[in-house]
Amino acid sequence: MMQLDQTPMLDGILGHCIPLDLTADCTLPYCENSVQAGMAVTRVSDEHQTIDLSRLLDIEADHFCTHVRGDSMEGACIHSGDLLIARKCAQAEEGQIVIAEIDCECTVKQYHYDPDLKRVVLLPRNPNYSPIVVRPDQSFLILGVVEKVIKTI
């Protein structure tokens, strides 16, 4: 597989691409007692450990993150305002959620290769949107494959 250094391209295309500083302290207090989602239970202890978010999220130097705008991927539980963590790569496998550039415009969609059309089709996960069939006259790049979604409540 061809290796690309896409960092300058990502910065220019996404605009809101957030570099991941893996040297920074990414720990949070972690309470070992679980929180009940059913009936409330008595709190056992205030003791806590820390949890390393970069290790928990399995983030490495080849990752980037960006916020989502829009609702075309709601069926994949990706909503406007979510933070996507993606692994930089130039290829995707069938069904993966990708961040792609088509004619200098970025989108997040599900990757599909249609063997009948012999073309890439980017699938929304909301029935209100149509698939994007990538035409031969369009420039097309996969910038990354989405691996994590962080939500804000």
QUIJOTA-V528053 format. One record per residue. N is the residue number from 1. NEAR is the number of other ideal C-beta (glycine too) atoms within 10 Angstrom. D_FIRST is the distance of its C-alpha to the first C-alpha in Angstrom with 2 decimals. Layout:
n = [N:N]
near = [NEAR:NEAR]
d_first = [D_FIRST:D_FIRST]
This chain:
n = [1:2:3:4:5:6:7:8:9:10:11:12:13:14:15:16:17:18:19:20:21:22:23:24:25:26:27:28:29:30:31:32:33:34:35:36:37:38:39:40:41:42:43:44:45:46:47:48:49:50:51:52:53:54:55:56:57:58:59:60:61:62:63:64:65:66:67:68:69:70:71:72:73:74:75:76:77:78:79:80:81:82:83:84:85:86:87:88:89:90:91:92:93:94:95:96:97:98:99:100:101:102:103:104:105:106:107:108:109:110:111:112:113:114:115:116:117:118:119:120:121:122:123:124:125:126:127:128:129:130:131:132:133:134:135:136:137:138:139:140:141:142:143:144:145:146:147:148:149:150:151:152:153]
near = [6:6:9:13:8:20:13:8:15:21:13:10:17:19:9:10:22:12:12:17:10:11:6:8:10:17:14:11:9:11:14:9:13:7:8:9:6:5:5:8:10:6:9:9:8:7:9:12:9:11:13:12:13:17:10:13:16:11:19:11:10:14:19:23:20:23:15:18:11:14:15:22:25:16:14:17:10:22:14:12:9:19:14:20:19:24:15:21:18:13:11:20:9:8:9:16:21:22:25:20:19:17:10:10:10:17:15:25:24:21:19:16:13:12:6:5:11:8:15:21:15:20:19:21:17:14:8:8:16:9:12:18:13:18:12:7:6:15:10:15:17:21:23:29:17:24:15:16:16:12:10:8:2]
d_first = [0.00:3.80:6.40:9.57:13.01:14.45:17.72:20.03:18.70:19.23:22.66:23.70:22.55:23.48:26.46:27.17:23.99:25.25:23.77:23.83:25.97:25.29:28.16:30.73:32.86:31.52:34.21:36.68:39.76:39.17:42.19:42.00:44.39:42.71:44.08:45.79:44.76:47.88:51.25:51.53:51.98:53.63:51.47:51.52:50.51:49.36:47.44:43.77:40.81:37.83:34.33:31.26:29.37:26.09:26.17:27.43:24.77:22.01:21.02:18.91:18.24:15.00:17.29:19.61:22.48:24.46:27.53:27.84:30.46:31.61:32.05:29.63:27.81:30.99:30.48:27.45:29.77:28.20:31.18:32.12:32.32:29.76:27.31:23.67:21.36:17.70:14.49:12.65:9.31:8.39:8.05:10.89:12.60:16.05:18.75:16.98:18.81:16.87:18.04:17.42:18.92:20.79:22.84:22.93:24.09:22.40:22.79:21.94:21.74:20.52:17.54:18.57:17.56:20.89:20.81:24.34:23.67:20.18:19.37:17.96:20.90:21.17:23.84:26.43:28.07:31.52:33.61:35.03:31.82:30.29:26.69:24.81:23.68:21.26:22.93:21.49:23.56:22.04:19.30:16.80:14.21:13.07:14.09:13.87:14.66:18.28:19.10:22.75:25.72:28.69:31.92:35.08:38.33]
